[in-house]
Amino acid sequence: MLSDELETYREGVRRAIERRLSEGAGPRALADSYPSECLEALADIKVAGLNLSPAYGGEEVGFVAEGVVAEELARVDMNAAFWFLGSRRQGKAIEVGGSSEMQDAYLADIINAKIWTAWGSTEPSSGNDIQGMRTRAERRGDKWVVNGEKTSVSAGMLSPFIIIFARTIIGGEESGLTSFIVPVDTPGLQRTPFRDGVLKPMGRCSAYFDDLELSDAHVIGEPGRGGRLALATFQAARPIAALMALGCAAATLEETIGYTRERVVMGRPIGGYQGASFRVADAATAIHAARLACYHALQRLDETGRDEVATSMAKLHGTHVACDVMKSLMEVWGHYAFTHEYPLLQRYNDVTSTLSWDGSSDIHRLVIARALIGREITG
C-alpha cells in the first residue's frame, strides 16, 4: 500500500508521537481546553509544518505522507490530529492566497504550532451548501462590510483569526464568494462558545458579524473567487479526515485485541470465543480496506492534483467503517466501554463527528452518483 520509505517514515512518526503525546491522552480528550505543550510537541517532532511553505520553516512532503501523520496522530490523540488537519488547510489558504503581510503574520506561528487556526464556511440555514450561504461582504468605499453568521466554527474560541467566506456585493450587484481572514479582535465580531460532547477541547463556537469592517489586506485570493478556494481545500481534507477516524478505530482494535487475551469468562480468554474473535477479524479487515481507499485518493492528489470521486469515496467509506468498527468492538467490552476508565466512549463520540466534516455523507454520495450517472440525471 505504501512504499518502504513511507512505512519507515510511519514507524518513526509513530514512535515520536507515542513518546510525546500518549501520556495523558485520555484525560485530555475529556477536558475543556488543550495544553499548549502538546502542540509544541508537534513542532518538536517535525510534523507541524508539513506541506506548508519552506520559506517559513515548512516542508513539502506530499499528501500521502500528510495522511500518514494524521492517522498516527489520531491513533494516539484525536485533538492533536484535528489541529494538524485544520492547520494544513488554513495555512495552505494563507500561503496560496494571502498577501505577504498575512503570510508573515501567521505562517511561521502555524508551522511552529504556536497557534490554533479556524475556518468558517457553514451557516445555520445552509450547512454544507456553500452556494446557499447568506453572510454578505459589501464593498463600501475602500472597506468590506461583513454581516452574517458562521455556525459552527471549530477552534473559533482558540484561534487568533477565522477564515470566512461571504457573498460579495459590489455596487449593489452580487459577484461570487470572497474569502477573508478575520482577526478575532476585529470590532463587529461576536463569538458564542459551545459545550460539546465531541472534541471537547476544540473551542467550537458561532461567529456573528455585525457591520464588521475589513480592508483589502484581509482578502484571501481574488474577490469573487473564494468558492474555488473552499472547494480546493476540501480535496485533501476529506481522505485525511477519514484516516483520522480510521486511526482511532485502529487504536480501539489494538486495545480490544489485548482485552480479548486478558478477559477470562467461563475459564478461558474471550478471544477464544467466536463472538469476540470474529469481531476482531472483521474490524481488522474493514480498517485495512478503508485505509487503501484513503491512501489511493491521496496518491491521486499527489499525481494529478484533483480527484473528486476518489476523495469522496475515501471520506464516505472511511468514516462509516471507523464508526461501525468501533461500535462493534465496544460490544466486546460490555459496560467497560461506556466508562471513562477507558478511552473507548469518548474516542467513539469524537469519531462520529467526522461523518459531517468537509461535507456530509450524502453530499459525498451525490458527488459519486453524479460522476457515475451524470449530473443531468441526478441533478
C-alpha positions as CSV (number, residue, x, y, z in Angstrom):
1,M,0.0,0.0,0.0
2,L,2.8,2.4,0.9
3,S,6.4,2.4,-0.2
4,D,9.1,1.1,2.1
5,E,10.3,4.6,2.5
6,L,6.8,5.8,3.7
7,E,6.4,2.7,6.0
8,T,9.8,3.6,7.6
9,Y,8.6,7.2,8.0
10,R,5.4,5.9,9.6
11,E,7.3,3.9,12.1
12,G,9.5,6.9,13.1
13,V,6.5,9.2,13.4
14,R,4.6,6.6,15.5
15,R,7.4,6.3,17.9
16,A,7.8,10.0,18.3
17,I,4.0,10.6,18.7
18,E,3.7,7.9,21.3
19,R,6.7,9.2,23.2
20,R,5.4,12.8,23.3
21,L,1.6,12.5,23.3
22,S,0.4,9.1,24.6
23,E,0.7,10.0,28.3
24,G,-2.5,11.8,29.5
25,A,-4.2,11.5,26.1
26,G,-7.4,10.1,27.7
27,P,-7.9,12.8,30.3
28,R,-7.1,15.5,27.7
29,A,-9.9,14.2,25.5
30,L,-12.4,14.9,28.3
31,A,-11.0,18.3,29.2
32,D,-12.4,21.7,28.1
33,S,-9.0,23.0,27.0
34,Y,-6.0,21.6,25.3
35,P,-2.4,22.1,26.7
36,S,-0.1,24.3,24.6
37,E,2.8,22.0,25.4
38,C,1.1,19.2,23.4
39,L,1.1,21.5,20.3
40,E,4.7,22.3,20.9
41,A,5.4,18.6,20.7
42,L,4.1,18.6,17.2
43,A,6.7,21.2,16.3
44,D,9.5,19.3,18.1
45,I,8.8,16.0,16.2
46,K,8.9,18.0,12.9
47,V,5.3,17.4,11.7
48,A,3.6,20.7,12.3
49,G,4.9,22.3,9.1
50,L,4.3,19.5,6.6
51,N,3.2,20.7,3.2
52,L,3.5,24.4,4.2
53,S,5.9,26.9,2.8
54,P,9.6,26.1,3.3
55,A,10.2,29.9,3.4
56,Y,8.6,29.9,6.9
57,G,10.1,26.6,8.1
58,G,7.6,24.2,6.4
59,E,8.4,21.1,4.4
60,E,6.7,19.8,1.2
61,V,6.2,16.0,1.6
62,G,3.1,15.2,-0.4
63,F,-0.4,14.3,0.6
64,V,0.3,10.6,1.3
65,A,2.8,11.5,3.9
66,E,0.4,14.0,5.4
67,G,-2.2,11.3,5.6
68,V,0.3,9.0,7.5
69,V,0.9,11.7,10.1
70,A,-2.8,12.5,10.5
71,E,-3.6,8.8,11.0
72,E,-0.8,8.3,13.5
73,L,-1.7,11.4,15.5
74,A,-5.4,10.3,15.7
75,R,-4.4,6.9,16.9
76,V,-2.9,8.5,20.0
77,D,-4.6,11.9,20.3
78,M,-7.6,12.9,18.1
79,N,-7.4,16.5,19.2
80,A,-3.8,16.9,18.1
81,A,-4.8,15.3,14.8
82,F,-7.6,17.9,14.5
83,W,-5.2,20.7,15.0
84,F,-3.0,19.2,12.3
85,L,-5.9,18.9,9.8
86,G,-7.1,22.4,10.3
87,S,-3.6,24.0,10.3
88,R,-2.8,22.3,6.9
89,R,-6.0,23.8,5.3
90,Q,-6.0,27.2,6.8
91,G,-2.2,27.5,6.4
92,K,-2.3,26.5,2.8
93,A,-5.1,29.0,2.1
94,I,-2.9,31.8,3.6
95,E,0.1,30.6,1.7
96,V,-1.7,30.4,-1.7
97,G,-4.0,33.4,-1.5
98,G,-2.8,35.6,1.3
99,S,-0.7,38.8,1.0
100,S,3.0,38.7,2.1
101,E,1.9,40.6,5.2
102,M,-0.7,38.0,6.0
103,Q,1.8,35.2,5.5
104,D,4.4,37.0,7.7
105,A,1.8,37.4,10.4
106,Y,0.6,33.8,10.6
107,L,2.5,31.1,8.7
108,A,5.6,30.8,11.0
109,D,3.3,30.5,14.0
110,I,1.3,27.8,12.3
111,I,4.3,25.9,11.2
112,N,5.8,26.1,14.7
113,A,2.5,25.0,16.3
114,K,2.2,28.2,18.3
115,I,-1.4,29.0,17.4
116,W,-4.7,27.3,16.5
117,T,-6.5,28.1,13.2
118,A,-10.2,28.4,12.5
119,W,-12.3,28.1,9.4
120,G,-15.9,29.4,9.0
121,S,-17.9,28.2,5.9
122,T,-21.0,26.6,7.3
123,E,-24.1,28.6,8.4
124,P,-27.3,27.9,10.3
125,S,-29.5,28.0,7.2
126,S,-27.3,26.3,4.6
127,G,-24.8,23.9,6.4
128,N,-22.5,22.4,3.8
129,D,-24.2,24.3,0.9
130,I,-21.6,26.8,0.0
131,Q,-23.7,28.4,-2.6
132,G,-26.5,28.9,-0.1
133,M,-24.6,30.9,2.4
134,R,-26.1,34.3,3.4
135,T,-23.2,36.1,5.0
136,R,-22.5,39.2,2.9
137,A,-19.4,41.3,2.3
138,E,-20.5,44.6,0.8
139,R,-18.0,47.0,-0.8
140,R,-18.3,50.5,0.8
141,G,-15.6,52.8,-0.3
142,D,-12.2,51.2,0.4
143,K,-13.8,48.8,3.0
144,W,-15.6,45.5,3.0
145,V,-18.5,45.5,5.5
146,V,-19.5,42.0,6.6
147,N,-22.8,40.9,8.1
148,G,-24.0,37.4,8.9
149,E,-23.2,34.3,11.0
150,K,-21.0,31.2,10.8
151,T,-22.0,28.1,12.7
152,S,-20.1,26.2,13.7
153,V,-16.5,27.3,13.8
154,S,-14.2,24.7,15.2
155,A,-11.3,26.2,17.3
156,G,-13.0,29.6,16.8
157,M,-12.5,30.3,20.5
158,L,-8.8,29.3,20.3
159,S,-7.5,30.8,17.1
160,P,-6.3,34.4,16.6
161,F,-8.3,34.5,13.4
162,I,-11.2,32.9,11.5
163,I,-11.1,32.4,7.7
164,I,-14.6,33.0,6.4
165,F,-16.4,33.1,3.1
166,A,-19.1,35.6,2.2
167,R,-21.3,36.7,-0.7
168,T,-19.6,39.6,-2.4
169,I,-21.7,42.7,-3.1
170,I,-20.1,45.4,-5.2
171,G,-22.3,48.4,-6.4
172,G,-25.4,46.6,-5.3
173,E,-24.6,43.6,-7.5
174,E,-23.6,40.1,-6.3
175,S,-20.3,38.9,-7.5
176,G,-19.5,35.4,-6.2
177,L,-17.9,34.4,-2.9
178,T,-14.9,36.1,-1.3
179,S,-12.6,34.6,1.4
180,F,-11.4,36.9,4.2
181,I,-9.2,36.4,7.2
182,V,-10.9,38.0,10.3
183,P,-8.7,38.7,13.3
184,V,-10.8,37.8,16.4
185,D,-10.3,41.2,17.9
186,T,-11.9,43.0,15.0
187,P,-14.8,45.2,16.1
188,G,-18.1,43.8,15.0
189,L,-17.2,40.2,15.7
190,Q,-19.0,38.3,18.5
191,R,-18.2,34.7,19.3
192,T,-20.5,32.4,21.3
193,P,-18.8,29.2,22.6
194,F,-20.5,25.8,22.5
195,R,-20.1,23.0,25.1
196,D,-19.8,19.8,23.1
197,G,-19.7,16.1,23.8
198,V,-17.2,15.6,20.9
199,L,-13.8,17.0,20.5
200,K,-14.4,18.8,23.8
201,P,-11.2,20.9,23.9
202,M,-11.6,22.3,20.4
203,G,-13.3,25.6,21.3
204,R,-16.2,25.4,18.9
205,C,-18.4,28.5,18.5
206,S,-20.8,30.6,16.5
207,A,-19.3,33.7,15.0
208,Y,-21.6,36.7,14.4
209,F,-20.6,39.6,12.1
210,D,-22.4,43.0,12.6
211,D,-21.1,45.7,10.2
212,L,-17.6,44.3,10.6
213,E,-15.2,46.2,8.5
214,L,-12.2,44.7,6.7
215,S,-9.7,46.1,4.2
216,D,-8.3,44.6,1.0
217,A,-5.4,43.3,3.1
218,H,-7.8,40.8,4.7
219,V,-8.9,39.2,1.4
220,I,-7.5,35.8,0.6
221,G,-7.2,35.2,-3.1
222,E,-9.3,37.2,-5.5
223,P,-12.6,38.9,-4.7
224,G,-15.5,36.8,-6.0
225,R,-13.4,33.6,-6.4
226,G,-13.5,32.3,-2.8
227,G,-15.7,29.4,-3.7
228,R,-12.9,27.8,-5.7
229,L,-10.6,28.2,-2.8
230,A,-13.0,26.5,-0.5
231,L,-13.6,23.5,-2.8
232,A,-9.9,23.1,-3.5
233,T,-9.1,22.8,0.2
234,F,-11.7,20.1,0.7
235,Q,-10.0,17.7,-1.7
236,A,-7.2,16.6,0.6
237,A,-9.1,17.2,3.8
238,R,-11.6,14.5,3.0
239,P,-9.4,11.4,2.9
240,I,-7.2,12.8,5.7
241,A,-10.3,13.2,7.9
242,A,-11.2,9.6,7.1
243,L,-7.7,8.4,8.0
244,M,-8.0,10.2,11.3
245,A,-11.2,8.3,12.0
246,L,-9.5,5.0,11.0
247,G,-6.6,5.8,13.2
248,C,-9.0,6.0,16.2
249,A,-10.6,2.7,15.0
250,A,-7.2,1.1,14.9
251,A,-6.4,2.2,18.4
252,T,-9.7,0.7,19.6
253,L,-8.9,-2.5,17.7
254,E,-5.4,-2.8,19.3
255,E,-6.9,-2.3,22.8
256,T,-9.7,-4.8,22.1
257,I,-7.2,-7.4,21.0
258,G,-5.4,-7.0,24.3
259,Y,-8.7,-7.2,26.2
260,T,-9.7,-10.4,24.4
261,R,-6.5,-12.0,25.6
262,E,-6.8,-10.9,29.2
263,R,-10.5,-11.1,29.9
264,V,-11.4,-14.6,31.1
265,V,-15.0,-15.8,31.0
266,M,-16.0,-19.4,31.9
267,G,-12.4,-20.4,32.3
268,R,-10.9,-19.1,29.0
269,P,-10.0,-15.8,27.4
270,I,-12.9,-14.3,25.5
271,G,-10.6,-14.3,22.4
272,G,-11.3,-18.0,22.3
273,Y,-15.0,-17.4,21.6
274,Q,-16.0,-16.6,18.0
275,G,-18.4,-13.8,19.2
276,A,-15.3,-11.8,20.1
277,S,-12.6,-13.1,17.8
278,F,-14.8,-12.7,14.7
279,R,-15.5,-9.1,15.5
280,V,-11.7,-8.5,15.8
281,A,-11.2,-10.2,12.4
282,D,-13.9,-8.2,10.7
283,A,-12.7,-5.0,12.2
284,A,-9.1,-5.5,11.0
285,T,-10.3,-6.4,7.5
286,A,-12.6,-3.4,7.2
287,I,-10.0,-0.9,8.5
288,H,-7.4,-2.3,6.1
289,A,-9.7,-2.0,3.1
290,A,-10.8,1.6,4.0
291,R,-7.2,2.7,4.5
292,L,-6.4,1.5,1.0
293,A,-9.2,3.7,-0.4
294,C,-7.9,6.7,1.6
295,Y,-4.2,6.4,0.5
296,H,-5.3,5.7,-3.1
297,A,-7.2,9.1,-3.0
298,L,-4.2,10.9,-1.6
299,Q,-1.9,9.3,-4.1
300,R,-4.2,10.5,-6.9
301,L,-3.9,14.0,-5.5
302,D,-0.1,13.8,-5.4
303,E,-0.2,12.6,-9.1
304,T,-3.0,14.8,-10.6
305,G,-3.9,17.4,-8.0
306,R,-7.6,16.6,-8.2
307,D,-9.9,13.6,-8.0
308,E,-13.3,14.4,-6.5
309,V,-14.7,10.9,-6.8
310,A,-11.7,9.2,-5.1
311,T,-11.6,11.7,-2.3
312,S,-15.4,11.5,-1.7
313,M,-15.3,7.7,-1.8
314,A,-12.5,7.7,0.8
315,K,-14.3,10.1,3.1
316,L,-17.7,8.4,2.8
317,H,-16.3,4.8,3.2
318,G,-13.6,5.5,5.7
319,T,-15.6,7.4,8.3
320,H,-18.5,5.0,8.2
321,V,-16.2,2.0,8.5
322,A,-14.5,3.6,11.5
323,C,-17.8,4.2,13.3
324,D,-19.2,0.8,12.5
325,V,-16.0,-1.0,13.6
326,M,-15.7,0.9,16.9
327,K,-19.4,0.3,17.7
328,S,-18.9,-3.4,17.1
329,L,-15.7,-3.7,19.1
330,M,-17.2,-1.8,22.1
331,E,-19.7,-4.6,22.5
332,V,-16.9,-6.9,23.3
333,W,-16.1,-4.8,26.3
334,G,-19.6,-4.7,27.8
335,H,-20.2,-1.9,30.2
336,Y,-16.5,-1.1,30.5
337,A,-16.8,0.6,27.0
338,F,-19.1,3.2,28.5
339,T,-17.0,4.3,31.4
340,H,-14.3,7.0,31.5
341,E,-11.9,4.4,32.9
342,Y,-11.2,3.6,29.3
343,P,-10.9,5.9,26.2
344,L,-13.4,3.9,24.1
345,L,-16.5,6.0,24.5
346,Q,-15.0,9.5,24.1
347,R,-13.0,8.2,21.1
348,Y,-16.1,6.8,19.5
349,N,-18.0,10.1,20.1
350,D,-15.2,12.0,18.6
351,V,-15.1,9.8,15.5
352,T,-18.9,10.1,14.9
353,S,-18.3,13.8,14.3
354,T,-16.1,13.1,11.3
355,L,-19.2,11.9,9.4
356,S,-20.1,15.6,8.8
357,W,-16.7,17.1,8.3
358,D,-16.0,18.6,4.9
359,G,-19.3,17.6,3.5
360,S,-21.9,15.2,5.0
361,S,-22.1,11.6,3.8
362,D,-25.0,12.3,1.5
363,I,-23.0,15.1,-0.2
364,H,-20.3,12.6,-1.0
365,R,-22.9,10.1,-2.2
366,L,-24.2,12.8,-4.6
367,V,-20.7,13.6,-5.8
368,I,-20.1,10.0,-6.6
369,A,-23.5,9.5,-8.2
370,R,-23.2,12.5,-10.4
371,A,-19.9,11.1,-11.7
372,L,-21.3,7.7,-12.4
373,I,-24.8,8.5,-13.6
374,G,-24.5,12.1,-14.9
375,R,-25.5,15.4,-13.4
376,E,-28.3,15.8,-15.9
377,I,-30.0,12.8,-14.3
378,T,-29.0,13.2,-10.6
379,G,-29.4,17.0,-10.5
